[in-house]
Amino acid sequence: MRFCRFNDNRIGVVRDDGIHDVTAIIDELPTVKYPYPLGDQLITNLDRLRPKMEALADAASPIDPAGVKFLSPVANPSKIMGTPANYQAHRDEAEADSEISQAGYAGKKIEDQGIFLKSCSALIGPSEGVAVRFPDRRTDHEAELGVIIGKPGSDIAEADVFDHIAGYALALDMVVRGPEDRSFRKSVDTYAVLGPWVVTSDEVPDPGNLDFVLKVNGEVRQKSNTSLMILDIVRQVSWASTFYTLNPGDILMSGTCEGVSRVEPGDVMDFEFQGLGRMEIPIRAHKT
């Protein structure tokens, strides 16, 4: 199944003929009270709700995706995690470009750097667009596979990782270059893009062998395959869970390939992932 969040927080099941509005499924979510539980309640209850979502989709007329505003398909992650320099060719380009490489990290293995965090307030959907906050500094795109946690877990064994994954989405780990800490520069408002929908894990038999390509204004900037990751999805999720308790709806941005480059207001990014979909993301100026 593919599901999205669109327009004014509508929930949709995405099929070949369009988006089927299943927003009524929200009424099936459990009532929660303060202090609210961590995580995204739709993802938490997805296995239970999926049959009714499919039934609601069967009864709904399709909506043309071209006419909707795609929001992040995950509304309430408790955290967004990122794996640094997870493709060798990107490591090579970072070490050759002082603007990309973070002082103190050059040449260090991923295991010596650690998985970093992005602020949840940075999360947007593709239609909302990336707002360049500091036009005098370089803002780069980093195209990645987004992994959506489906079941809570801590110290998850590698053999059990896929039991904890709800699905996958396209993810952009945007970053402003500079001397500050990596997490600070990657947590700018709108600098975590997820979409256009989540593809449930049962429809992605091998997330470790997917082609992806990102274009800016029609020019190919990044192109690779997830088989070239240094740490695969299983090791990333298992390792992250040794430091953090993973909650439903948590997002892992699993690292980018070579070709990261600057974007500016007026640009349009076109990002496509084999078997997962395609999304366009406009770049705009930040409005104060």
C-alpha positions in Angstrom: 0.0 0.0 0.0 1.0 3.6 -0.6 -0.4 6.3 1.6 0.0 10.1 1.7 -1.1 13.2 3.5 -2.3 16.0 1.3 -4.0 19.3 1.0 -5.6 20.2 4.4 -4.3 17.1 6.3 -6.3 14.7 4.2 -5.2 11.0 4.2 -5.0 9.2 0.9 -4.3 5.8 -0.5 -2.3 6.1 -3.7 -3.1 3.8 -6.6 -2.4 3.7 -10.3 -5.5 5.7 -11.1 -4.9 8.4 -8.5 -5.3 9.3 -4.8 -8.3 7.8 -2.9 -9.3 9.9 0.1 -9.5 7.8 3.2 -9.5 10.6 5.8 -12.3 8.9 7.6 -9.7 6.5 9.0 -8.7 9.2 11.5 -11.9 8.4 13.4 -10.5 5.0 14.1 -7.4 6.3 15.8 -7.4 5.8 19.6 -8.2 8.8 21.8 -5.0 10.1 23.4 -4.6 12.5 26.3 -1.8 14.6 27.6 1.0 13.7 28.0 0.7 12.5 24.4 2.5 9.3 23.4 5.7 9.7 21.3 5.4 8.8 17.7 2.9 9.1 14.8 -0.4 7.5 15.7 -1.4 6.6 12.2 1.9 4.7 11.8 1.5 3.1 15.2 -1.9 1.7 14.2 -1.2 1.1 10.5 -1.3 -2.7 10.6 -4.7 -2.6 12.3 -6.1 0.1 10.1 -4.8 -1.0 6.8 -7.8 -3.2 5.8 -10.3 -0.4 6.5 -8.1 2.1 4.6 -8.1 -0.3 1.6 -11.9 -0.6 1.9 -12.4 3.2 2.1 -10.1 3.6 -1.0 -12.2 1.1 -2.9 -15.3 3.3 -2.3 -13.6 6.6 -3.1 -13.3 8.2 -6.5 -9.7 8.8 -7.6 -8.2 12.3 -7.4 -5.5 13.5 -9.9 -2.2 13.8 -8.0 -1.3 16.8 -10.2 -3.9 18.9 -8.4 -3.0 18.2 -4.8 -0.5 19.6 -2.3 1.7 16.8 -0.9 2.5 17.2 2.8 5.0 14.9 4.6 3.3 11.5 4.8 4.5 11.2 8.4 3.0 14.0 10.6 4.5 13.4 14.0 7.9 11.7 14.2 9.6 11.7 17.5 12.9 12.1 15.7 14.6 12.4 12.3 17.9 10.6 12.1 20.6 10.9 9.5 23.5 8.7 8.5 26.6 10.7 7.4 28.7 10.1 4.3 27.2 6.7 3.6 28.4 6.3 0.0 32.1 6.2 -0.8 31.9 8.5 -3.8 30.3 11.1 -1.5 33.0 10.7 1.1 35.6 11.3 -1.6 33.9 14.5 -2.9 33.5 15.7 0.7 37.1 15.2 1.5 38.1 17.1 -1.7 35.7 20.0 -1.0 36.3 22.0 2.2 32.8 23.5 1.9 31.2 20.1 2.2 33.4 18.4 4.8 32.7 19.2 8.4 35.8 20.2 10.4 37.0 17.3 12.5 35.1 14.6 10.5 37.4 14.3 7.5 38.4 10.7 6.9 36.5 9.4 10.0 34.5 6.2 9.6 30.7 6.5 10.0 31.0 4.5 13.2 33.3 7.2 14.6 30.9 10.0 13.7 27.6 8.5 14.8 24.1 8.9 13.5 23.0 12.6 13.8 19.6 14.2 14.5 17.6 16.7 12.5 14.9 18.8 14.2 11.3 17.6 13.6 10.4 21.2 12.9 12.4 21.0 9.7 10.0 18.4 8.2 7.9 19.3 5.2 6.3 17.6 2.2 7.5 18.2 -1.4 4.8 20.6 -2.4 5.7 23.0 0.4 9.1 23.7 -1.1 12.5 24.3 0.5 13.0 27.9 1.7 16.6 29.1 1.5 17.2 30.7 4.8 20.7 32.1 4.3 21.1 33.2 0.6 24.6 34.3 1.2 25.6 30.8 2.1 25.5 27.5 0.2 22.4 25.3 0.6 22.9 21.8 -0.9 20.5 19.0 -1.7 21.2 15.5 -0.5 19.0 12.8 -2.0 18.4 9.8 0.2 16.2 6.8 0.9 13.9 7.5 3.8 13.1 4.6 6.2 10.0 4.9 8.3 9.9 3.0 11.6 6.7 1.1 12.2 7.1 -0.6 15.6 8.9 0.6 18.7 12.2 -0.9 19.6 15.5 -0.6 21.4 18.6 -2.7 20.9 17.0 -4.2 17.8 18.8 -7.3 16.5 19.8 -7.1 12.9 17.7 -10.2 12.2 14.6 -8.3 13.4 15.1 -5.0 11.8 12.6 -5.4 8.9 9.9 -6.3 11.5 10.3 -2.7 12.7 10.1 -0.9 9.4 6.7 0.4 8.2 7.9 1.5 4.8 10.0 3.8 2.7 9.8 7.3 1.1 11.9 9.7 -0.8 13.9 12.0 1.5 16.0 15.1 1.1 18.5 16.0 3.8 19.0 19.6 2.9 21.9 21.4 4.5 23.4 24.9 4.8 27.2 24.8 4.6 29.2 26.4 7.3 31.2 25.9 10.5 28.4 25.1 12.9 27.5 21.6 14.1 26.1 19.3 11.4 22.7 18.8 13.2 22.3 22.6 13.6 22.9 23.3 9.9 20.6 20.4 8.8 17.7 21.5 11.0 16.8 24.7 9.3 13.0 25.1 8.7 12.0 23.1 5.5 15.4 21.3 5.3 13.9 17.8 5.8 11.7 16.8 2.9 9.8 13.6 2.9 7.3 12.3 0.3 5.4 12.1 -1.8 4.0 9.1 0.1 5.0 6.1 2.1 5.3 2.7 0.3 4.8 0.0 2.8 7.6 -2.5 3.3 5.8 -5.4 1.8 5.9 -3.7 -1.6 9.7 -3.1 -1.3 11.3 -6.6 -1.3 14.9 -5.3 -1.5 15.5 -1.7 -0.3 19.2 -2.4 -0.7 19.1 -2.4 -4.5 17.1 0.6 -5.7 18.2 3.2 -8.4 17.6 6.9 -7.7 18.2 10.1 -9.5 17.9 13.8 -8.6 17.8 16.6 -11.2 17.9 20.3 -10.7 16.2 22.3 -13.5 16.4 19.2 -15.6 20.1 18.6 -15.1 21.2 15.3 -13.4 23.0 16.1 -10.2 22.8 12.9 -8.2 22.4 9.3 -9.5 23.2 6.1 -7.7 21.8 2.8 -6.3 21.2 2.0 -2.6 23.5 -1.1 -3.0 26.4 1.3 -2.8 25.7 2.2 0.8 28.6 1.7 3.2 26.2 0.7 6.0 23.1 -1.0 4.7 19.6 -0.3 6.1 19.7 -3.2 8.5 22.9 -2.1 10.2 21.8 1.5 10.4 18.5 0.8 12.1 20.0 -1.7 14.5 22.9 0.6 15.4 20.5 3.6 15.8 18.4 1.5 18.2 21.4 0.9 20.5 21.4 4.7 21.3 17.8 5.7 20.8 14.5 4.0 21.4 12.9 4.0 17.9 9.2 5.0 17.8 6.6 4.5 15.1 6.9 7.3 12.6 10.6 8.0 13.3 12.4 8.7 10.0 15.9 7.5 9.1 17.5 9.4 6.2 20.0 6.8 5.2 22.8 8.8 3.5 23.4 10.5 0.2 25.6 9.7 -2.8 28.0 11.9 -4.7 26.8 15.0 -6.6 25.6 17.2 -3.8 25.4 20.8 -5.0 23.9 24.2 -4.3 20.3 25.2 -5.0 18.9 28.7 -5.1 15.4 30.3 -5.1 13.7 29.6 -8.4 15.3 26.2 -8.9 13.1 23.0 -9.1 14.4 19.6 -7.9 13.0 16.5 -9.5 13.7 13.4 -7.4 12.8 9.8 -8.5 13.3 6.5 -6.7 12.9 3.1 -8.3 9.6 1.6 -7.1 8.9 4.4 -4.7 7.8 7.3 -6.8 8.8 10.8 -7.9 8.4 14.2 -6.5 9.1 17.8 -7.5 10.3 20.3 -4.9 10.5 24.0 -5.6 13.2 26.1 -4.0 12.0 29.5 -2.7 13.3 32.4 -0.7 12.7 32.5 3.1 10.0 34.9 4.1 10.5 36.6 7.5 
